[in-house]
């Protein structure tokens, strides 16, 4: 498996995750929450992944072997996992990100405004330059 195949696989998993998230919301509203959401996500993920797999095999004239179907089911479970937990975990991780050893005032939050962060950094750099110039002038 080369890097092109891996990139395509990751792209397909991402696209399937988005489609599963959208379909889950639609189906949840039409079933009036009678089916547990996690079960619904797993079923939709595996079915959509298998449909995409068989469509790919049909379009590219690939012979379907049993272990390919098993691999497609496993990819379907990965899609289900990413659809159920991926966004929440990503949001939590972004909320916890701090930039190295920068001061607390430069800590990046997930929902922070990029312009305000850039302005804060520019202000800190300008203050440091002014302080450096003043200390150079005082040392002379």
ABEGO torsion letter per residue (X at the ends): XBAAAAAAAAAAAAAAAAAAAAAAAAAAAAAGGABBAAAAAAAAAAAAAAAAAAAAAAAAGBBBBAAAAAAAAAAAAAAAAAAAAAAAAAAAAAAABBBEABBAAABBBAABBAAAAAAAAAAAAAAAAAAAAAAAAAAX
